[in-house]
Amino acid sequence: MYKVAVLSDSMAVSNSDLKNNPQSFIHGNNLQHAKPSAPYKVSELFREHGYTSTVFNYFSQWAKGEMIETLIKYSEGYPLLIAYSVTLNNGDQYLNKLEEFTTSIKDNIPGSVTILGGVRNFENIDRYKDIGDIIYVGRSLPLLMKDIHNKESDNLIGTTFESIVVNYPNNENRMDNPVVHKFYDSDTWMPHDVPIFETGIGCKFNCTFCNYDFRNIKNPKITAIDSLVKFFNEANAFGITHFYSADDTINETDDKIDVIHQAVKELDFTPHIASFARQDVLFNRPDRIEKMSEAGLTSLFFGIESVNHKANKMIRKGSSPERILDTLRQIKSVNPDFFLFSGMIIGLTHDSESSIMHYNDVLLSERLLDGISYMPLRIMEDETMWDWQSEIDKNPAKYGYNIKSGASRPRAFRSSNNAYWSNDWTDYDGAIRLRDNLFEHNLKRFGYSSMVGNWAFTCLKALGVLDGNVKTWNEQFNVNVGFKPVHTIMNSPIDNAIEKYIQTKKDEQN
């Protein structure tokens, strides 16, 4: 027999990463401490089959020695089955840390076995074989559940063997059940935590720039109302009131909103839920906007991408500027406390710098958006990348892009590279410069970091750093966090929360 330790990272970016990539703060990535759902579901599956299991979160933030010491105490002389989550970070820096840690833990706890898994397909499976004894490729929870039930991993403890790679067949994972996990005392939940749940997998749309493997999914399985009621109530028993929905488009169908709305009606509290959504499907739908508000879905990320009509049409988001602005006005009129954030792509063919600057100022001066994240267009040159290639990746020339051979740029936190592209008005470097200029422009003109997103807003609200008033959030942010914190041990509210978790987890194991 063995004990199970599930090692997860979070949506937070580690301080060591920030030293090498300070631009990460621009997008608010380090101001999140939400806990991904899959590691907790994995631990739950082992528990349900009689194993002792717990989750150790924020792996990249632990000192290696402290993590090993804590796991030795947790193991109590038993070998460990260690399950790593590699969904969020799988660049070389993170994988090197995993490999070094795996060597140390096997030296200190003989007979231990390591599992690697994550929802995305891996671009370099050989690299994972240096770390994991068992590697689950893709969204593989049903396969893991079957292996646990059959006690397959029991035979692996203390043996030497070649790495085993487990693939989900025929892309059946695209129709998997959504993940809604249970809450256990031993998993160290705190009132300021932000758990993640799913109501349905994937997105029914198929944008030409999207390289996400769960796109173009029709009629996904929807979480049962009673599952969500139980999830929210179990979380609230720990004082938790803030959540993320991992759905790629929470409002792509009325069913998803209806399920959350009905679940929330049965609760004694109204949760605050951050989510991805589409603004275009809310045009002239005040009933759906009101229902989202009643369900607590008031922290929304819209992938508007561009307000330029021709550019939007090229990526299959054909909304006109007038319709985009009108929809945002409708949303704010239903509930002024909606925190609305949008991703924008710099570098779409048919767009222009003047158009981007103009609509940036319209959106922020009218407070139709509370924040905007600008990202240079990424064209992935490697067909084995972590996601499926987008239509633009496969045929850039068709969409107006020239690719310069041998001039790719490394992708932060990932192994695959961004191709160096140019189009009718800019190139990859020009897109990066414009992104940086927009950040400085918005800081000077509007007085706040417009690229701090709804995810960070929700986490800071859960911590009490922000009170939820979207009209004054930027002033509160400046006082409590600052515009440009220095990233060493940044000592931000998020860092403090993560450090508190790590200390509490260590104390519990001691």
C-alpha positions as CSV (number, residue, x, y, z in Angstrom):
1,M,0.0,0.0,0.0
2,Y,1.1,3.6,-0.5
3,K,-0.1,7.1,0.3
4,V,-1.0,9.6,-2.4
5,A,0.3,13.2,-2.7
6,V,-1.2,15.3,-5.5
7,L,1.1,18.2,-6.3
8,S,-0.6,21.1,-8.0
9,D,0.4,24.6,-9.1
10,S,-2.1,27.4,-9.3
11,M,-3.0,30.2,-11.6
12,A,-0.3,32.2,-9.8
13,V,3.0,32.7,-11.5
14,S,6.0,32.0,-9.3
15,N,8.3,34.7,-8.1
16,S,11.2,33.0,-9.8
17,D,9.3,33.1,-13.1
18,L,8.6,36.8,-12.6
19,K,12.3,37.6,-12.2
20,N,12.8,36.3,-15.7
21,N,9.5,37.6,-17.1
22,P,8.5,40.8,-15.3
23,Q,6.0,41.6,-18.0
24,S,3.8,38.9,-16.4
25,F,2.5,41.5,-14.0
26,I,1.1,43.5,-16.9
27,H,-1.5,40.8,-17.3
28,G,-2.1,40.3,-13.6
29,N,-1.0,36.7,-13.7
30,N,0.8,36.8,-10.4
31,L,-2.3,38.3,-8.7
32,Q,-4.2,35.0,-8.7
33,H,-4.3,32.2,-6.2
34,A,-7.3,30.1,-7.5
35,K,-7.0,26.4,-7.1
36,P,-7.5,24.2,-10.2
37,S,-10.2,21.6,-9.8
38,A,-8.6,18.5,-11.4
39,P,-6.0,17.9,-8.7
40,Y,-8.7,17.9,-6.1
41,K,-10.7,15.5,-8.2
42,V,-7.7,13.2,-8.6
43,S,-7.2,13.2,-4.9
44,E,-10.9,12.5,-4.4
45,L,-10.8,9.5,-6.7
46,F,-8.0,7.9,-4.7
47,R,-9.8,8.6,-1.4
48,E,-13.0,6.9,-2.7
49,H,-11.0,3.8,-3.4
50,G,-9.5,3.6,0.1
51,Y,-6.2,5.4,-0.2
52,T,-4.9,8.2,2.0
53,S,-4.6,11.2,-0.3
54,T,-4.2,15.0,-0.1
55,V,-3.3,18.0,-2.3
56,F,-0.2,20.1,-1.9
57,N,-0.9,23.3,-3.8
58,Y,1.3,26.1,-5.1
59,F,4.1,23.7,-5.9
60,S,6.3,26.2,-7.6
61,Q,6.2,28.5,-4.6
62,W,7.5,25.9,-2.1
63,A,11.1,25.7,-1.2
64,K,12.3,22.2,-2.4
65,G,13.7,21.2,1.0
66,E,10.5,22.2,2.8
67,M,8.4,20.3,0.3
68,I,10.5,17.1,0.6
69,E,10.6,17.4,4.5
70,T,6.8,17.8,4.6
71,L,6.2,14.9,2.2
72,I,8.5,12.6,4.3
73,K,6.4,13.4,7.4
74,Y,3.2,12.9,5.4
75,S,4.4,9.5,4.0
76,E,4.9,8.0,7.5
77,G,7.3,5.4,6.1
78,Y,5.1,4.4,3.2
79,P,6.1,4.9,-0.4
80,L,4.3,7.8,-2.1
81,L,2.4,7.9,-5.3
82,I,3.0,11.5,-6.4
83,A,0.6,12.9,-9.0
84,Y,1.9,16.1,-10.7
85,S,-0.3,18.6,-12.5
86,V,1.4,20.0,-15.5
87,T,-1.5,21.8,-17.1
88,L,-0.5,25.4,-16.4
89,N,3.2,25.4,-16.6
90,N,5.1,23.0,-18.8
91,G,8.0,25.2,-20.0
92,D,11.6,24.0,-19.5
93,Q,12.1,26.0,-16.2
94,Y,9.2,24.3,-14.6
95,L,10.0,20.8,-15.9
96,N,13.6,21.1,-14.8
97,K,12.3,21.8,-11.3
98,L,10.0,18.8,-11.5
99,E,12.8,16.5,-12.6
100,E,15.1,17.7,-9.9
101,F,12.4,17.3,-7.3
102,T,11.4,13.9,-8.5
103,T,15.0,12.6,-8.2
104,S,15.2,14.0,-4.6
105,I,11.9,12.6,-3.5
106,K,12.7,9.1,-4.8
107,D,16.1,9.2,-3.0
108,N,14.3,10.2,0.3
109,I,11.2,8.0,0.0
110,P,12.3,4.8,-1.7
111,G,9.8,3.0,-3.9
112,S,7.8,6.1,-4.8
113,V,6.1,6.4,-8.1
114,T,5.3,9.5,-10.1
115,I,2.3,10.3,-12.3
116,L,2.1,13.3,-14.7
117,G,-1.1,14.5,-16.1
118,G,-3.0,17.5,-17.4
119,V,-5.9,18.4,-19.5
120,R,-3.8,19.5,-22.6
121,N,-2.0,17.2,-24.9
122,F,1.8,17.4,-24.5
123,E,4.1,18.6,-27.2
124,N,7.2,16.7,-26.1
125,I,6.3,13.4,-24.5
126,D,10.0,12.3,-24.3
127,R,10.6,15.2,-21.9
128,Y,7.9,14.0,-19.6
129,K,9.4,10.5,-19.6
130,D,12.4,11.9,-17.6
131,I,10.0,12.8,-14.8
132,G,6.9,10.6,-14.8
133,D,6.6,6.8,-14.4
134,I,3.1,7.0,-15.7
135,I,2.0,9.8,-18.1
136,Y,-1.6,10.5,-18.9
137,V,-1.9,12.5,-22.1
138,G,-5.0,14.7,-22.5
139,R,-8.1,14.9,-20.4
140,S,-7.7,11.5,-18.8
141,L,-9.6,11.5,-15.5
142,P,-11.9,8.6,-16.6
143,L,-8.8,6.5,-17.5
144,L,-7.2,7.3,-14.2
145,M,-10.4,6.4,-12.4
146,K,-10.4,3.0,-14.1
147,D,-6.8,2.3,-13.2
148,I,-7.3,3.3,-9.6
149,H,-10.4,1.0,-9.4
150,N,-8.5,-1.9,-10.9
151,K,-5.6,-1.2,-8.5
152,E,-3.2,-0.9,-11.5
153,S,-0.8,1.4,-9.6
154,D,-0.4,-1.0,-6.7
155,N,1.8,-3.1,-8.8
156,L,4.2,-0.3,-9.6
157,I,5.4,0.6,-6.1
158,G,9.0,-0.3,-5.6
159,T,9.6,-1.6,-9.1
160,T,11.8,-0.3,-12.0
161,F,10.2,0.0,-15.4
162,E,10.0,2.1,-18.5
163,S,7.7,5.1,-18.4
164,I,4.1,4.2,-19.3
165,V,2.2,6.6,-21.6
166,V,-1.6,6.5,-21.4
167,N,-3.6,8.2,-24.2
168,Y,-7.3,8.9,-24.3
169,P,-8.6,7.3,-27.5
170,N,-10.3,8.9,-30.4
171,N,-10.6,12.3,-28.7
172,E,-13.5,11.0,-26.6
173,N,-12.2,13.3,-23.9
174,R,-13.9,16.2,-25.6
175,M,-17.2,14.8,-24.3
176,D,-16.1,14.0,-20.8
177,N,-18.0,14.9,-17.7
178,P,-17.4,18.4,-16.2
179,V,-15.3,18.4,-13.0
180,V,-17.0,19.4,-9.8
181,H,-14.9,18.2,-6.8
182,K,-15.6,17.5,-3.1
183,F,-14.1,19.5,-0.2
184,Y,-12.0,17.8,2.6
185,D,-10.7,19.2,5.8
186,S,-7.2,17.8,5.1
187,D,-6.9,19.8,1.9
188,T,-6.4,23.0,3.9
189,W,-9.3,25.2,2.6
190,M,-9.4,28.8,3.8
191,P,-12.2,31.5,3.5
192,H,-10.2,33.5,1.0
193,D,-9.7,30.6,-1.4
194,V,-11.1,30.6,-4.9
195,P,-12.0,27.1,-6.1
196,I,-12.7,26.3,-9.7
197,F,-15.6,24.3,-11.2
198,E,-17.0,23.4,-14.6
199,T,-20.5,23.3,-15.9
200,G,-19.6,22.0,-19.3
201,I,-16.5,21.3,-21.4
202,G,-15.2,23.3,-24.3
203,C,-16.7,26.0,-26.6
204,K,-19.1,25.6,-29.4
205,F,-17.4,28.3,-31.5
206,N,-14.5,27.9,-33.8
207,C,-12.5,31.1,-34.1
208,T,-9.7,31.0,-36.7
209,F,-7.0,32.1,-34.3
210,C,-8.0,29.6,-31.5
211,N,-5.6,26.8,-30.9
212,Y,-7.5,25.3,-28.0
213,D,-8.2,21.6,-28.3
214,F,-11.7,21.9,-26.8
215,R,-13.2,24.2,-29.4
216,N,-16.1,23.5,-31.8
217,I,-17.8,21.2,-29.3
218,K,-21.5,20.9,-29.7
219,N,-23.9,19.7,-27.0
220,P,-21.5,19.1,-24.1
221,K,-22.5,17.3,-21.0
222,I,-23.8,19.8,-18.4
223,T,-23.2,19.5,-14.6
224,A,-26.3,18.5,-12.6
225,I,-27.9,21.2,-10.4
226,D,-27.5,19.2,-7.2
227,S,-23.8,18.7,-7.9
228,L,-23.3,22.5,-8.0
229,V,-25.5,23.0,-4.9
230,K,-23.3,20.5,-3.0
231,F,-20.1,22.1,-4.3
232,F,-21.1,25.6,-3.3
233,N,-22.4,24.5,0.1
234,E,-19.3,22.4,0.9
235,A,-17.1,25.3,0.0
236,N,-19.1,27.7,2.0
237,A,-18.7,25.5,5.1
238,F,-15.1,26.8,5.0
239,G,-16.3,30.4,4.6
240,I,-15.6,30.4,0.8
241,T,-17.7,32.7,-1.3
242,H,-15.6,33.4,-4.4
243,F,-15.2,31.0,-7.4
244,Y,-13.9,30.6,-10.9
245,S,-15.9,28.9,-13.6
246,A,-13.4,27.0,-15.9
247,D,-16.0,27.0,-18.8
248,D,-14.5,28.4,-21.9
249,T,-17.8,30.2,-22.7
250,I,-20.2,30.2,-19.7
251,N,-23.0,31.8,-21.7
252,E,-22.7,29.9,-25.0
253,T,-26.0,28.2,-24.3
254,D,-28.8,29.1,-22.0
255,D,-28.5,25.8,-20.3
256,K,-25.2,26.6,-18.5
257,I,-26.6,29.9,-17.1
258,D,-29.8,28.2,-16.1
259,V,-28.0,25.4,-14.2
260,I,-25.9,27.9,-12.2
261,H,-28.9,30.2,-11.6
262,Q,-31.0,27.4,-10.3
263,A,-28.2,26.1,-8.0
264,V,-27.6,29.6,-6.5
265,K,-31.4,29.9,-5.8
266,E,-31.0,27.0,-3.4
267,L,-28.1,28.5,-1.5
268,D,-28.1,30.7,1.6
269,F,-25.5,33.0,0.0
270,T,-24.8,34.4,-3.4
271,P,-21.4,33.4,-4.7
272,H,-19.2,35.7,-6.7
273,I,-18.1,33.9,-9.8
274,A,-15.5,34.9,-12.4
275,S,-15.9,33.4,-15.8
276,F,-15.2,33.5,-19.5
277,A,-18.1,34.7,-21.6
278,R,-19.1,36.1,-25.0
279,Q,-20.5,39.6,-25.1
280,D,-21.9,39.3,-28.6
281,V,-24.5,36.6,-27.6
282,L,-25.8,39.0,-25.0
283,F,-26.9,41.7,-27.5
284,N,-30.5,42.6,-26.8
285,R,-30.8,39.8,-24.2
286,P,-31.4,41.7,-20.9
287,D,-33.1,38.6,-19.5
288,R,-29.8,36.6,-19.8
289,I,-27.8,39.5,-18.4
290,E,-30.1,39.7,-15.4
291,K,-30.0,36.0,-14.9
292,M,-26.1,36.0,-14.9
293,S,-26.2,38.8,-12.4
294,E,-28.6,37.0,-10.1
295,A,-26.4,33.9,-10.3
296,G,-23.3,35.8,-9.2
297,L,-21.6,35.8,-12.6
298,T,-20.5,39.3,-12.3
299,S,-16.8,39.1,-13.0
300,L,-16.5,38.4,-16.7
301,F,-13.7,37.9,-19.3
302,F,-14.8,38.7,-22.8
303,G,-12.7,37.7,-25.8
304,I,-13.7,40.7,-27.9
305,E,-10.2,40.4,-29.7
306,S,-10.8,43.6,-31.8
307,V,-13.4,46.3,-32.3
308,N,-12.4,46.6,-35.9
309,H,-15.2,45.0,-38.0
310,K,-13.0,43.7,-40.8
311,A,-10.5,42.1,-38.4
312,N,-13.2,40.6,-36.3
313,K,-14.9,39.1,-39.4
314,M,-11.6,37.4,-40.3
315,I,-11.5,35.6,-37.0
316,R,-15.2,34.7,-37.1
317,K,-16.3,37.3,-34.6
318,G,-18.1,39.6,-37.0
319,S,-19.6,42.1,-34.5
320,S,-19.6,45.7,-35.7
321,P,-18.1,48.4,-33.4
322,E,-21.5,49.8,-32.8
323,R,-22.9,46.4,-31.7
324,I,-20.0,45.7,-29.4
325,L,-20.3,49.1,-27.6
326,D,-24.1,48.8,-27.4
327,T,-23.9,45.3,-25.8
328,L,-21.4,46.5,-23.2
329,R,-23.6,49.5,-22.4
330,Q,-26.6,47.1,-22.0
331,I,-24.6,44.9,-19.6
332,K,-23.5,47.8,-17.4
333,S,-27.1,49.2,-17.4
334,V,-28.5,46.0,-16.0
335,N,-25.8,45.9,-13.3
336,P,-23.2,48.6,-12.9
337,D,-21.2,46.3,-10.6
338,F,-20.3,43.9,-13.3
339,F,-16.5,43.8,-13.6
340,L,-15.9,43.5,-17.3
341,F,-12.6,42.6,-18.8
342,S,-11.6,41.8,-22.3
343,G,-8.7,40.2,-24.2
344,M,-7.6,42.0,-27.3
345,I,-5.3,40.6,-30.0
346,I,-2.7,42.9,-31.5
347,G,-1.7,42.0,-35.0
348,L,-5.0,40.8,-36.7
349,T,-4.9,41.4,-40.5
350,H,-7.1,44.4,-41.5
351,D,-6.7,46.0,-38.1
352,S,-4.6,49.1,-37.4
353,E,-2.8,50.9,-34.6
354,S,-5.0,53.9,-34.9
355,S,-8.2,51.7,-34.6
356,I,-6.8,49.9,-31.6
357,M,-5.8,53.2,-29.8
358,H,-9.2,54.8,-30.6
359,Y,-11.4,52.0,-29.3
360,N,-9.1,51.5,-26.3
361,D,-9.8,55.1,-25.3
362,V,-13.6,54.8,-26.0
363,L,-13.9,51.6,-23.9
364,L,-12.0,52.9,-20.9
365,S,-13.2,56.5,-20.9
366,E,-16.8,55.3,-20.9
367,R,-15.9,52.6,-18.4
368,L,-17.6,50.0,-20.7
369,L,-14.7,47.8,-19.8
370,D,-12.9,47.8,-16.4
371,G,-9.8,46.4,-17.9
372,I,-8.2,45.2,-21.2
373,S,-5.4,42.7,-21.8
374,Y,-3.5,43.2,-25.0
375,M,-1.7,40.1,-26.4
376,P,0.4,40.0,-29.6
377,L,-1.1,37.4,-32.1
378,R,0.6,34.0,-31.6
379,I,1.2,31.8,-34.6
380,M,2.5,28.5,-33.5
381,E,5.1,27.0,-35.8
382,D,5.2,23.5,-34.2
383,E,2.4,21.1,-35.1
384,T,3.2,19.1,-31.9
385,M,2.4,22.0,-29.6
386,W,0.4,21.6,-26.5
387,D,-2.9,22.6,-28.1
388,W,-4.4,21.8,-31.5
389,Q,-3.3,24.1,-34.2
390,S,-5.6,27.0,-35.2
391,E,-6.6,27.6,-38.7
392,I,-4.2,30.6,-38.8
393,D,-1.4,28.3,-37.5
394,K,-2.1,25.8,-40.3
395,N,-2.4,28.3,-43.1
396,P,-1.1,31.7,-42.1
397,A,-0.8,33.0,-45.7
398,K,-4.5,32.5,-46.2
399,Y,-5.1,35.0,-43.5
400,G,-2.6,37.5,-44.6
401,Y,0.5,36.5,-42.6
402,N,4.1,36.1,-43.8
403,I,6.3,33.8,-41.7
404,K,10.0,34.5,-41.4
405,S,11.9,31.3,-41.4
406,G,14.3,30.7,-38.5
407,A,13.2,33.7,-36.5
408,S,10.8,32.2,-34.0
409,R,10.4,33.5,-30.4
410,P,10.3,31.3,-27.3
411,R,6.9,31.1,-25.7
412,A,6.9,32.0,-22.0
413,F,6.2,29.0,-19.7
414,R,5.8,26.7,-22.7
415,S,8.0,24.5,-24.8
416,S,6.7,25.5,-28.2
417,N,7.7,28.7,-30.1
418,N,5.9,31.6,-31.6
419,A,6.5,32.1,-35.3
420,Y,7.8,35.5,-36.3
421,W,5.1,36.9,-38.5
422,S,4.3,40.1,-40.4
423,N,1.1,41.3,-42.1
424,D,-0.4,44.3,-43.8
425,W,0.3,46.7,-41.0
426,T,2.7,45.3,-38.4
427,D,4.9,42.4,-37.3
428,Y,5.4,40.3,-34.1
429,D,7.9,42.8,-32.6
430,G,5.6,45.7,-33.5
431,A,2.7,44.0,-31.8
432,I,4.8,43.6,-28.6
433,R,5.8,47.3,-28.7
434,L,2.2,48.4,-29.1
435,R,1.1,46.2,-26.2
436,D,3.7,47.8,-24.0
437,N,2.8,51.3,-25.2
438,L,-0.8,50.7,-24.4
439,F,0.0,49.7,-20.9
440,E,1.9,52.9,-20.3
441,H,-0.7,55.0,-22.1
442,N,-3.5,53.6,-20.0
443,L,-1.5,54.1,-16.8
444,K,-0.9,57.8,-17.6
445,R,-4.3,58.7,-19.1
446,F,-6.7,56.6,-17.0
447,G,-4.6,56.2,-13.9
448,Y,-4.6,52.5,-13.5
449,S,-3.2,49.2,-14.7
450,S,-5.9,48.3,-17.2
451,M,-4.4,44.9,-17.8
452,V,-5.3,43.5,-14.3
453,G,-8.1,41.2,-15.2
454,N,-11.3,39.9,-13.7
455,W,-9.5,36.8,-12.3
456,A,-7.2,39.0,-10.3
457,F,-10.1,41.2,-9.3
458,T,-12.0,38.2,-7.9
459,C,-9.0,36.9,-6.0
460,L,-8.3,40.3,-4.4
461,K,-12.0,40.7,-3.6
462,A,-11.9,37.3,-1.9
463,L,-8.9,38.5,0.2
464,G,-10.7,41.7,1.2
465,V,-8.1,43.8,-0.7
466,L,-10.9,45.1,-3.0
467,D,-14.5,45.6,-1.8
468,G,-16.1,44.8,-5.1
469,N,-17.0,48.4,-6.1
470,V,-15.9,48.6,-9.7
471,K,-16.0,52.4,-9.7
472,T,-13.3,52.6,-7.1
473,W,-11.4,49.3,-7.5
474,N,-8.4,51.0,-9.3
475,E,-7.9,53.4,-6.4
476,Q,-8.1,50.6,-3.9
477,F,-5.7,48.5,-6.0
478,N,-3.2,51.3,-6.1
479,V,-3.3,51.7,-2.3
480,N,-3.2,48.0,-1.4
481,V,-1.1,46.6,-4.2
482,G,0.5,49.4,-6.2
483,F,0.7,49.9,-10.0
484,K,4.1,48.2,-10.5
485,P,5.1,46.1,-7.5
486,V,8.7,44.8,-7.4
487,H,8.9,41.1,-7.8
488,T,11.3,39.3,-5.6
489,I,9.2,38.0,-2.9
490,M,6.7,40.6,-3.9
491,N,4.9,40.6,-0.6
492,S,1.6,41.3,-2.3
493,P,-1.7,40.1,-0.8
494,I,-1.6,37.1,-3.1
495,D,1.9,36.2,-2.1
496,N,0.9,36.5,1.6
497,A,-2.1,34.2,1.1
498,I,0.0,31.6,-0.6
499,E,2.7,31.8,2.1
500,K,-0.1,31.4,4.7
501,Y,-1.4,28.3,2.9
502,I,2.1,26.7,2.7
503,Q,2.8,27.4,6.4
504,T,-0.6,26.0,7.4
505,K,-0.1,22.9,5.3
506,K,3.3,22.3,6.8
507,D,1.9,22.7,10.3
508,E,-0.9,20.2,9.6
509,Q,1.6,17.6,8.4
510,N,3.8,18.2,11.4
